[in-house]
């Protein structure tokens, strides 16, 4: 079979799968409409299972979008999030013959001469590409992240399916207006295809964490990288969850590293690592085998915020800490929430107090603080959702989407590690001396040095 034949088969198969997804979506919509007429519940577990099964057949970029949706609070109903979170990015890896063709397309016919060793089997395979471990002629251990073919057109086709999913959600629920959310997700997924941008993201994070004992960032081998191939230093590490039963001191050190990896770039440079997937972090070990820090991996989903938005996050924190209602309202408006009334503000405050809760108390505590991990956040999420169904729909601002997602993901890591820390002091150390103008200047210099797009609006 020629590569063009293979391409036609992929396109034909994708069209057929879309048709089946569309049919299943239509069936779910019909069920929702019927239950609405009969006065029943618009959302149920069987609908969620049907949609998850349909999306699971696509395997590629839409699978990534589906998993992403499961981690964004209120993006889809809780029943849907539970089903979507179980989907796996298990696209079958490219075979060796295919890998050779792709590597030749990126580095030329003599690509193999650039490596002393290149492992045929991928070290990892995901929805958009796969990673091969290799060694350069000078003995350097590297990771080669190779994008699957035709991903740009596949992503655009898959993102079009997102419209159907959000439209169905609005018919079923109506608590959230997802119009801004959809645009934010689409932009971040498109950015993940640009490996040159990811290389610049990595350069930015290397600058931020240069010399940091807790957080390590790989560096890019530019001579072996292209827009669809990213070659970077190989960072040895163990899976984070292997340490969930380690001594408390070790778990606390890892949790502190995770806190710093997320909050330090945000508070000082206005950027976050927006993908909280546990596979994007590994544990770096010391000479005696103890965990000494984390390796921060995969820089495709980096969100850059205007300095004013960072100021809004700190305003919200200070407003909650001092019970300053005017400052709370100012923070929400800074973030882009519109049409706020007293009840809507009270509803948003429920979620804000949950997210900021561990940061507001100057004491050592667990993230859940006496609440079982299974129940953590459930009561607050239920109250917020019920209120928004009555008051909504509320339009979620774009910049809020990945901020909230990353915060929830970080909290999940702390739950897994069962860390006990003074989150108040960790947070206040990061925001100490914060000024929007200072952040704007620092951000501008760092982004320029990394070759990244500027954020014009301060």
Beta strands, then each sheet from edge to edge (+ up, - down):
strand 1: 115-118
strand 2: 124-125
strand 3: 129-136
strand 4: 141-147
strand 5: 176-177
strand 6: 215-217
strand 7: 229-233
strand 8: 238-239
strand 9: 271-273
strand 10: 281-285
strand 11: 291-296
strand 12: 302-304
strand 13: 365-366
strand 14: 394-395
strand 15: 420-421
sheet 1: 1+ 3- 2+
sheet 2: 1+ 3- 4+ 7-
sheet 3: 5+ 14+
sheet 4: 6+ 11+ 10- 8+
sheet 5: 9+ 12-
sheet 6: 13+ 15-
end
